[in-house]
Amino acid sequence: MYDVVIVGAGSAGCVLAGRLTEDPRIRVLVLEAGPSDRKMEIKIPAAFAKLFKTPYDWDYSTAPQNGLDHRELYWPRGRTLGGSSSINTQMYVRGRPADFDAWALPAWSWERVRPLFSRMENDQRGRLGRGGPVHIAPLRDTNPATHAFVRAAVEAGLELVEDVNDPVREGVGYTPVTQRNGRRWSAADAYLHPAIRRPNLTVLTGAHARRVLFEGTRAVGVEYLKDGAVHLARVTGEVILSAGTVSSPQLLMLSGVGPAGHLRALGIEVVHDLPGVGRNLQDHVAVAVIVSSKQPVSLVAAESLPNLARFVLFRKGMLTSNVGEACAFVRTRPGLPGPDLELIFAPVPFVDHGLVKQEGHGLTIGAVALQPGSRGAIALRSTDPLDKPVISPNYLADPEDVRVLSEGVKLARRIFRTTAFQAFAGKDIEPGVEVQADADVQAFLRQQCETLYHPVGTCAMGTGREAVVDPELRVRGLQGLRVVDASVMPVITRGHTNAPTMMIAERAADLIRRSARDAAPFRPGPADRLPAGGAKPRVRPGS
Ligand SMILES: Cc1cc2nc3c(=O)[nH]c(=O)nc-3n(C[C@H](O)[C@H](O)[C@H](O)COP(=O)(O)OP(=O)(O)OC[C@H]3O[C@@H](n4cnc5c(N)ncnc54)[C@H](O)[C@@H]3O)c2cc1C
């Protein structure tokens, strides 16, 4: 019997599991669909693309995108302990103060969330919080072309900032990464593994949640599939969905919580009509501007035995690169409350998500629309929990997103042409010299834009009709059920989404512990009704 069942051991789920079980009275079960994270490619920072389209990845595709010449985009999401923090590019960016203030929820203002960031951080650079479980470090072996990019961006007019997380100053700087001693430091490393021996924590891997079970409007458990059998985990306190921006709304809808019309059309009995579930999907859309490299320094040379030896023996060399080694935050027009464009520098031709090995040396500046106006949705394809939902991000529906990215392409090209970059930047590869006219650049965007892997917003927090969770992350109109993950962000942050997701989970842990104290102690519920051969009460990750 558990007090709290957490679905998903990703960025948010790991924070919750670690923080909640600090209180020995709270018994926590974590259900994770993916396998354990004992895998070398997870630990090696530069190897993340090796995990794409493997059992460690949900390997989603979007629906054909009207704004992108009807292309279907590949969407990787982590499917293992640590979730997407186990396959991401490790960039640690909190977001700007204006992001949290724009949520317009007093408890989530910048002043209120800043202490939550600080308490989770352990910044080896000494600039952010110290003493928390999330290790943040500078890269150990910055590529020479990355130094040139930073100098070139300054030559192009950007301010050099010591820390891209500076809440006041904006400009170009080196990327802080979630790494410790040169290896990836996922949310599982920070929060889950240190807690794994606690007697009040049970983690099941290979456990795919199918739906939340209700008695009336109270969530009382989770039905999940493990080893080919259906099991039931009953809960005396709360069910927490931390399955991410794709799966949390999918699970709600499969459980009868969502837009009533959509659910009825699929024959799902409606437990609660919540029209906002699955809507408000936002993502950072990005395009790569690529030149050849005059010097053979780029990461196309990373995959070699000497580099592997350097990594294994000294935790140094190209394999410690997170690929996105430097970044810049820029305002494309005056009067904005924060930057609307990010440039990310990668000392490699970053093509097709890194899935295809490149032969020639090259350099990439990725331009990212930081505050996209386009909004999409996630809907059920069928009532089969193993079926992937329909993902429609509606990329480039808002002309402002096209304008910002066009500005990004121009600025990236200007940076490549600076004196500071001349020792490295060679011939234009993408978009190619012939693409100069505005219409051609826009056509290039529609042909080439990809996800920056930051979907949020499908179970948005708020108080209006479309809000799915209230400011304490409780699913509106129901009891005993919260959503805690990137899906609750009402508006996407101007940065990268891992840090704000973990911050949200830090706050959620406080809220859940407070509820547990108020109910003190959680009332014992009916014993788990596990079928014969079902899940053992305690299984460590490793399956
Ligand atoms: C390739 C890539 C690169 C990225 N780079 C960066 C970066 O450099 N910096 C940054 O800040 N952010 C980055 N991100 C984004 C960031 O990692 C995510 O925003 C963040 O991890 C989301 O956390 P989450 O808890 O919402 O979801 P996730 O971390 O995705 O966790 C969801 C978990 O739930 C599990 N799950 C899903 N469905 C079920 C089910 N039915 N039953 C049981 N378990 C289930 C999943 O397997 C997963 O473990 C990147 C993401 C990707 C994919």
The ligand as a Gaussian input file, in Angstrom:
#p B3LYP/6-31G(d) Opt

LIG

0 1
 C       16.847000      15.175000     -27.068000
 C       16.460000      16.170000     -26.002000
 C       17.314000      17.220000     -25.708000
 C       16.971000      18.140000     -24.732000
 N       17.887000      19.061000     -24.326000
 C       17.642000      19.823000     -23.235000
 C       18.665000      20.635000     -22.675000
 O       19.801000      20.655000     -23.139000
 N       18.350000      21.391000     -21.587000
 C       17.098000      21.397000     -21.046000
 O       16.866000      22.122000     -20.093000
 N       16.121000      20.618000     -21.556000
 C       16.373000      19.812000     -22.610000
 N       15.415000      18.963000     -23.080000
 C       14.067000      19.018000     -22.478000
 C       14.012000      18.470000     -21.060000
 O       14.839000      17.350000     -20.925000
 C       12.550000      18.143000     -20.747000
 O       11.780000      19.331000     -20.834000
 C       12.336000      17.561000     -19.358000
 O       13.176000      16.462000     -19.152000
 C       10.879000      17.165000     -19.216000
 O       10.692000      16.552000     -17.968000
 P        9.328000      15.811000     -17.626000
 O        9.448000      15.344000     -16.228000
 O        8.197000      16.681000     -17.989000
 O        9.246000      14.592000     -18.648000
 P       10.277000      13.416000     -18.921000
 O       11.616000      13.742000     -18.338000
 O       10.222000      13.127000     -20.365000
 O        9.721000      12.206000     -18.061000
 C        8.539000      11.499000     -18.339000
 C        8.761000      10.093000     -17.824000
 O        7.525000       9.414000     -17.781000
 C        7.684000       8.104000     -18.324000
 N        6.377000       7.703000     -18.832000
 C        5.689000       8.236000     -19.868000
 N        4.524000       7.602000     -20.022000
 C        4.457000       6.655000     -19.068000
 C        3.487000       5.676000     -18.712000
 N        2.328000       5.563000     -19.384000
 N        3.753000       4.848000     -17.664000
 C        4.911000       4.961000     -16.975000
 N        5.872000       5.856000     -17.279000
 C        5.633000       6.707000     -18.307000
 C        8.738000       8.314000     -19.400000
 O        9.350000       7.109000     -19.795000
 C        9.688000       9.279000     -18.727000
 O       10.663000       8.615000     -17.960000
 C       15.721000      18.031000     -24.059000
 C       14.862000      16.967000     -24.355000
 C       15.218000      16.033000     -25.312000
 C       14.292000      14.887000     -25.613000

